[in-house]
């Protein structure tokens, strides 16, 4: 496999800094870093972005996510390794990523469950993490970025 081009955020000089600022804001939102990394990884799995799954696995590992949890995040509903808080974040992330799958993609039940565990600032951080991850998934999958190619 060969990439089609460099990641567009690197080609347009003014694009990467705002994206990095969003990541910085997300991580200042009060959500546990392991939860954010699990959200990033699950969204990337859904979108089939090999580059982001690879990078996300490495970043999650650095944040302290166990191998057991990394291996089973794809099946988080059927495993005992995730807290109720993490499950609510993962459910919200999946719903917000799969917008076209149903008319009311992020229904009140999904939102309310997440709001049980996260305040407004934390919800904002999770929603922004989902959005930025989806952005990178689309950039990387479209241009066929190679897993492991960037440090």
Residue pairs with C-beta under 8 A, 6 or more apart in sequence:
1 144
1 146
2 144
2 146
3 143
3 144
3 145
3 146
3 149
4 142
4 143
4 144
5 11
5 143
6 143
7 139
7 140
7 143
7 145
7 150
8 15
8 139
8 143
9 15
9 16
9 19
9 136
9 139
10 16
19 132
19 135
19 136
22 128
22 132
23 132
25 125
25 128
26 36
26 125
26 128
26 129
26 132
27 33
27 36
27 125
28 125
29 121
29 122
29 124
29 125
29 126
29 128
30 119
30 121
30 122
30 125
31 89
31 118
31 122
31 125
31 126
31 129
32 85
33 63
33 64
34 60
34 63
34 64
34 65
34 86
35 85
35 86
35 89
35 126
36 63
36 125
36 126
36 129
37 56
37 59
37 60
37 63
37 65
38 60
38 65
38 69
38 73
38 76
38 82
38 86
38 89
38 90
39 89
39 90
39 93
39 126
39 129
39 130
39 133
40 52
40 56
40 59
40 60
40 129
40 133
41 53
41 56
41 57
41 60
41 70
41 73
42 73
42 74
42 76
42 90
42 93
42 94
43 93
43 94
43 97
43 129
43 130
43 133
43 134
43 137
44 52
44 53
44 56
44 133
44 136
44 137
45 53
45 73
45 74
46 94
46 97
46 98
47 97
47 134
47 137
47 138
47 141
48 137
48 141
49 136
49 137
49 140
49 141
50 146
50 147
51 140
51 141
51 145
51 146
51 147
51 148
51 149
51 150
52 133
52 136
52 137
52 140
53 147
54 147
54 148
55 147
55 150
57 70
60 70
61 67
61 70
66 81
68 81
69 81
69 82
72 79
72 81
73 82
73 90
76 82
76 86
76 87
76 90
77 87
82 90
84 117
85 117
85 118
88 113
88 114
88 116
88 117
88 118
89 114
89 117
89 118
89 126
91 110
91 113
91 114
92 106
92 110
92 111
92 113
92 114
92 126
92 127
92 130
93 126
93 129
93 130
95 105
95 106
95 107
95 110
96 105
96 106
96 127
96 130
96 131
97 130
97 134
98 105
99 105
99 106
114 123
114 126
115 123
118 126
139 145
